[in-house]
Amino acid sequence: MQLSLIDEVPEFTKTYFVGVYAEALYDEKTDKMKLKTINGQQVPEDLKVAISSKFITKFPEGTIYKVDTKLVNKKGKRPYFIAKHAKSVQRAIEYFDYNLKVQYGFDYYQRK
């Protein structure tokens, strides 16, 4: 079960969100890994999660992480999250099998 501190989406009435799932994606413009929220949770899909790329480069693009976040909602700009406790961000155990497939390749993992 995901613990979240939100009431309803798209109304952002809270500041902190606990247990947000985000996927690591490679950004060609900056040549760094970035996090974006995934579909199927109580936050909008494709919201950026600000985190230093050094904390998420150990695993390949497509890896799902579970992060605690703070919402930043600046006037006139799209909302985004900032990862809290970034040094301790880990892969989401709920996506264990999926993360193994990403890490070892989908074809390789299916043959085993």
N, C-alpha and C positions, 0 to 999 in steps of 0.2 A: 504494500500500500504506500502510495506517495503522500508524504506529509507536506502540505502547502499552506502558506499563510495568505491565500487570496480568497476573496469572496466570489467574484464572478468575473469572467472575461467577456468583453474587453475592458471593463471598468477596472482600472488599477487603483485600488484603494489602499493597498499595503505596499510596504517598501521592501521587505525581505521575503524571499521565496526559498524554501528548503526542498532539496531533492529534485532539482530541475535536470532533465536529461538533455544532453547536447552532443552533437556529432562533430568530430574533428574534420575539418575541410581545409584543403590546401588553397591558399589565395595566391594566384600567380602574380598579381600586382605588387604585393609586398614580399613575396617569396617566403611566406611563413604559414604555419598552421593556425587556424582560427576555430572557434566554437560557435555553432548555431543551434538553437533549440530544435527539437524534432517534433513531429506530429503525434497526436494521441495523448496529450497531457493538458493540464488546465492553464497553460500559458500559450500564447500564439506561436505558431511555427515560424521558423526562420528569423527569430530575434537573435541578434549578435550577443555573445557573451565575451566581455573583455577579460582576457587572461594572458599572461606572458606566455609566449609560445614555448619557452624552455620547459614548462610544466607538462606540455601535451605532445612533445615530439618523440617520446620514447616508443610510441605505438603508431601504426600507419593511419593514413587518412581513412575515414569511415568508422573509426573507433567511437563507441558511445561512452560518454563520461556522465557521472552524476555529481552535480555541483550545487552548492548553496550560493545564492546570489542576492545582490541588492539591485533594485530597479532604479535606473536613471531615466528620468522623463523630463528632458529639457524642452522648453517651449519652442515650437516650430520645427522640432527634429523628431525623428522616429525613436521611440523608446528602445533601450538596450539594457543588458544586465552587466554587472561587474561581479566576477567570481570572488567569493569570500573564502578565506583559508586556502588560497590557490596552491600553496606548497603541498597540501595533503589531498589534492584532487586525484581520484582514482577511477579506473574503468568501472562502469556500472555492472554490478554482479547480476542484475536482472537481465542483462544482455550478454551473459557469459559465453554462450554458444555462438552468438552472432559475432562477438569480438574475436573469438578464436578463428572463425571463418575469415574475418577481415585480416587478421594477423598472418595466417598461413595460406590464404588464398581459398576461394570457394571451391575450385576444382580439386585441389589437394585434400581439403578437409573432407569432402564427400567420398573420396576413394578409400579413406581409412576405415 
